[in-house]
Amino acid sequence: MSKIRFQLDLGENDFDPAQFVDGVVYADELGFDTAWFGDHFFPWYHSGKKSAFAWSVMSVALEKTKRIKVGPLVSTPIGGRYHPALIAQASATIDNMYPGRFSLGVGTGEAVNERPFFNDKWPTWNERIDRLTEGLALTKMLWKSDKPFNFTGKYFSSDFFYMYTKPKTRIPIYFSAVGKKSAYYAGKYGDHLVTISPRNSPDKLKNEILPAFKQGCRDANKQVGEIVVYLNFSLDSPESIWNSSRNELGWMTKDSWSLQTPLEVEKIGQKLTVEDVKKFVHFLKNWNDAKNLIEEYVEVGATAIILGSGLDKSLMQNFANKLLTSF
């Protein structure tokens, strides 16, 4: 058995829903463990043009496959676009139909998709993380409770909550975290950690992020979960990426999660330099370099690697041939 699992990020832009379903079918045929979907209301960048409702697409993809898991990367049950009870219900319904094949990725969100649902206000990170952790507490109670209950929180309260259609398995919660503080919350309130590279190098993951995550797990009196690394790498040159993809690169700017519209994301992307791009992507010479980089993450504790393929079948095939068969 492989010592690390490989997963794909199919994204959410550029294509119609049926094409994403086809992408999951192909990823399943190639042997990938999980296909993650972006869960956005707007496309991340304006010229992405498309932004299907990921929850509808995921169910269809599961119906057309037999093995691969799916999930949103990430959903934001913080009470703006999604009340946590709705995410709990949607997740339970999918797992009820396709037991053990759904994973819930969560995070504090991005203004480009959440701000309109807060009446054009964007809560601070401290408020968003409080909303998220409170929302996860409600979600878990809905999944588990065998009788109606009341819930009184700072953001979510009702004297009657109950989930009538339960999940059939224990749904894993993958908590997105970049810094130490959010990694601690991932350990305390989630099940598994998802972080990104190169923002977090193997050394930083080992010495800063994982200790915080593990401390959160200990404080919650539970076992340490999975360590999932979203690995941004390219065999192209920085100049090539910069020339061809500037509309898409607004996520590389500082505090990109506070950008307010897909138009603003594109405008910011146009201002980035080649040097900016180098900070957010591993530019490698060949597939052996990619294998060696993955080995470094495995050595410090990574249990799964997410690769950004979109719906590029040629790239999926290369990932399968060059990496999936090597571990």
Secondary structure, 3 states (H helix, E strand, C coil): CCCCEEEEEEECCCCCHHHHHHHHHHHHHHCCCEEEECCCCCCCCHHHCCCCCHHHHHHHHHHCCCCCEEEECCECCCCCCCCHHHHHHHHHHHHHHCCCCECEEECCCCHHHHHHHHCCCCCCHHHHHHHHHHHHHHHHHHHHCCCCEEEECCCCEEEEECCCCCCCCCCCEEEECCCHHHHHHHHHHCCEEEEEECCCCHHHHHHHHHHHHHHHHHHCCCCCCCEEEEECEECCCHHHHHHHHHHHHHHHCCCHHHCCCHHHHHHHHHHCCHHHHHHHCEECCCHHHHHHHHHHHHHHCCCEEEEECCCCHHHHHHHHHHCHHHC
